[in-house]
Amino acid sequence: MSNTPGPSGSSSNAFSTSRPQVQSRNSSSSIAKGKQPATGGATPSAGAARVVQPGSNSGPVSVGGPGGIVRRATQNSILVNVCQKGNPVIQSIRSVPWEWGDVKCDYQVGPTTGVLFLSIRYHLLHPEYVHTRIADLSQSYSLRIILVQCDADNHTAAMRELTKICVVNNYTLLVAWSAQEVGRYLETYKQFERKPPDLIKERVDDSYMAHVTSALTSVRGVNKTDVTTLVSNFGSFEKIVNAPSASLSMLPGLGDKKVKRLRDAFTGSFTVKKRKKGNAEKRAEEGRQELN
């Protein structure tokens, strides 16, 4: 099972836990002099993600942060736990660079964002694994994510269980259906690490027409086309409110029902009448009083 994670350092780990070869800082090799990338091999082609091996002079130096978070001199790469070595997800990370890092999570996509990768197939065989990882991660990151690859047919019960686990432990649950999709999630989190939230904020229109449209379309049956018709004929919200029913009925698209609802909204009372309680509600209240 080559695409499932396992505990770090455990013999049952599906990925190799052997750490990459570390180049000595005193070495006179071309890598130590910075003439070659620390990927070991040919220089990567244009557009390919640059992989920086830890410990070489050509890459940033690891600095242990609070709560086990590893901070780097340059935070433009995804830090990957060595227990993920052999995971096909790594080959799917192409848009952003990544490097091996001594981190508690599987993928650190930001200084305060840690991702745990979990395969449903592996979870069905080792249901205790996710609890061990959550306990080990503790409160190290402000945003903690469990990124699940759904690679088994009988996933319904497992996903229900993982949802409860995430709610209880304050984790964000993301579900992917392939290693490529997992890689895209990781890339997106890293690319938007320093982006403001304006892209996902609601765009509020403060124009006069927007407020008139919001007020009139709250009346049942009135749509934006009717609002345009009303404004173009009367000119202002005040004139629409004071317009008689006969004038409103002459406009196209406004039938008797719409006109009546508009007039009721303009002239009706703002006080909501208390609804009379039915027999079932009365019996329920009597039952609660008896219990108290």
Long-range contacts (C-beta under 8 A, 24 or more apart in sequence): 1-119, 1-121, 1-122, 2-86, 2-88, 3-87, 3-88, 3-89, 3-119, 3-121, 3-149, 3-151, 3-179, 4-119, 4-121, 4-122, 4-125, 5-83, 5-84, 5-87, 5-106, 5-117, 5-118, 5-119, 5-122, 5-129, 6-83, 6-122, 6-126, 6-129, 7-83, 7-129, 7-132, 7-133, 8-81, 8-82, 8-83, 9-83, 12-126, 13-83, 14-86, 14-122, 15-83, 15-84, 15-85, 15-86, 15-87, 16-85, 16-86, 17-82, 17-83, 17-85, 18-82, 18-85, 19-82, 19-100, 20-53, 20-54, 20-82, 20-100, 21-53, 22-53, 22-54, 22-55, 22-56, 23-53, 23-55, 23-56, 23-57, 25-55, 25-57, 31-56, 31-57, 31-58, 32-56, 32-57, 32-58, 33-57, 34-58, 48-94, 49-93, 49-94, 49-95, 49-96, 49-97, 49-98, 50-77, 50-97, 51-97, 51-98, 51-99, 52-77, 52-97, 52-99, 53-99, 53-100, 54-99, 54-100, 54-101, 54-102, 59-99, 62-101, 62-102, 65-111, 67-138, 67-139, 67-140, 67-141, 68-103, 68-104, 68-140, 69-103, 69-108, 69-111, 69-112, 69-114, 69-140, 69-141, 70-101, 70-102, 70-103, 70-108, 71-111, 72-101, 75-110, 75-111, 75-193, 77-190, 78-107, 78-108, 78-109, 78-186, 78-190, 79-103, 79-107, 79-108, 80-106, 80-107, 81-105, 81-106, 81-107, 84-117, 87-117, 87-179, 88-179, 89-117, 89-149, 89-179, 89-182, 89-183, 89-186, 90-183, 91-179, 91-183, 92-179, 92-180, 92-182, 92-183, 92-184, 93-183, 93-186, 93-187, 94-183, 94-187, 95-187, 95-191, 96-186, 96-187, 96-190, 96-191, 104-136, 104-137, 104-140, 105-137, 105-140, 105-141, 105-144, 107-147, 107-186, 108-141, 109-186, 109-189, 109-190, 109-193, 110-143, 110-189, 110-190, 110-193, 112-141, 112-142, 112-143, 113-141, 113-142, 113-143, 113-145, 113-189, 113-193, 114-140, 114-141, 114-143, 114-144, 114-145, 115-145, 115-146, 115-147, 115-186, 115-189, 116-144, 116-145, 116-146, 116-147, 116-171, 117-147, 117-149, 117-182, 118-146, 118-147, 118-148, 118-149, 118-162, 119-148, 119-149, 119-151, 120-148, 120-149, 120-150, 120-151, 120-152, 120-155, 120-158, 120-159, 121-151, 121-152, 123-148, 123-158, 123-162, 124-152, 124-154, 124-158, 127-161, 130-162, 130-165, 131-165, 134-165, 134-169, 134-171, 143-172, 144-169, 144-170, 144-171, 144-172, 145-171, 145-172, 145-173, 145-174, 145-189, 146-171, 146-172, 146-173, 146-174, 147-174, 147-176, 147-182, 147-185, 147-186, 148-173, 148-174, 148-175, 148-176, 149-176, 149-177, 149-178, 149-179, 149-181, 149-182, 150-175, 150-176, 150-177, 151-177, 212-237, 216-240, 216-262, 218-265, 219-258, 219-261, 219-262, 219-265, 220-261, 221-257, 221-258, 221-261, 222-258, 222-261, 222-262, 225-253, 226-253, 226-254, 226-258, 229-253, 229-254, 230-254, 241-266
